[in-house]
Amino acid sequence: QVQVVESGGGLVQAGGSLRLSCAASGRTFCDNAMGWFRQAPGKEREFVSSISYNGRNTYYAESVKGRFTISRGNARNTVYLQMSSLKAEDTALYYCALRGACLSSTSSRTDSYDYWGRGTQVTVSS
């Protein structure tokens, strides 16, 4: 079994910053690509950012490019999302996801990811 747990969400004013953390544990024997997605009320889940297994490749949605930064931690299959210049439209439940394939690269597709966390809420007040 693999568990994915996110943390770091909260309430922040527009223009502020937050840092989300995510760690995958359990039966993970290699480094995998990881991603962040978000879902606002009444909307479909959407891609935010992804990072390859070794951290060398990153991929961002146009809506967050230049404001969000994804990075890997030193521990296996940990990832961070530094969010700056937050806007009200960034308000959503943020999910972390892990690809099942070892040495995998970035992907914006939800069906590329095999393991998902339960999400952490980010609320940006305007």
Long-range contacts (C-beta under 8 A, 24 or more apart in sequence): 1-26, 1-27, 2-26, 2-27, 2-28, 2-98, 2-114, 2-115, 3-115, 4-96, 4-97, 4-98, 4-115, 4-116, 4-117, 5-96, 5-117, 5-118, 6-94, 6-95, 6-96, 6-117, 6-118, 6-119, 6-120, 7-120, 8-120, 9-94, 9-120, 9-121, 9-122, 9-123, 10-121, 10-122, 10-123, 11-123, 11-124, 11-125, 12-86, 12-122, 12-123, 12-124, 12-125, 13-124, 13-125, 14-86, 14-87, 14-88, 14-124, 14-125, 14-126, 15-85, 15-86, 16-86, 16-124, 17-82, 17-83, 17-84, 17-85, 17-86, 18-83, 18-86, 18-122, 19-80, 19-81, 19-82, 19-83, 20-80, 20-81, 20-83, 20-94, 20-96, 20-120, 20-122, 21-73, 21-78, 21-79, 21-80, 22-78, 22-79, 22-80, 22-81, 22-96, 22-117, 23-73, 23-75, 23-77, 23-78, 24-76, 24-77, 24-78, 24-96, 24-98, 24-115, 25-77, 28-76, 28-77, 28-98, 29-102, 30-102, 30-103, 31-76, 31-77, 31-102, 31-103, 32-77, 32-98, 32-99, 32-100, 32-101, 32-102, 32-103, 32-104, 33-98, 33-99, 33-101, 33-104, 33-105, 33-106, 33-107, 34-72, 34-77, 34-79, 34-96, 34-97, 34-98, 34-99, 35-96, 35-97, 35-99, 35-106, 35-107, 35-108, 35-112, 35-113, 36-70, 36-79, 36-81, 36-94, 36-95, 36-96, 36-97, 37-94, 37-95, 37-97, 37-110, 38-90, 38-92, 38-93, 38-94, 38-95, 38-122, 39-92, 39-93, 39-95, 39-119, 40-89, 40-91, 40-92, 40-93, 43-92, 45-95, 45-110, 47-108, 47-109, 47-110, 48-81, 48-94, 49-81, 50-106, 50-107, 50-108, 51-79, 51-106, 52-104, 52-105, 52-106, 53-102, 53-103, 53-104, 53-105, 54-103, 57-105, 57-106, 58-106, 59-106, 59-107, 59-108, 61-108, 63-89, 64-90, 83-122, 86-122, 86-124, 87-124, 87-126, 88-124, 88-125, 88-126, 89-124, 90-122, 90-124, 91-122, 91-123, 91-124, 92-121, 92-122, 93-119, 93-120, 93-121, 93-122, 94-119, 94-120, 94-121, 94-122, 95-119
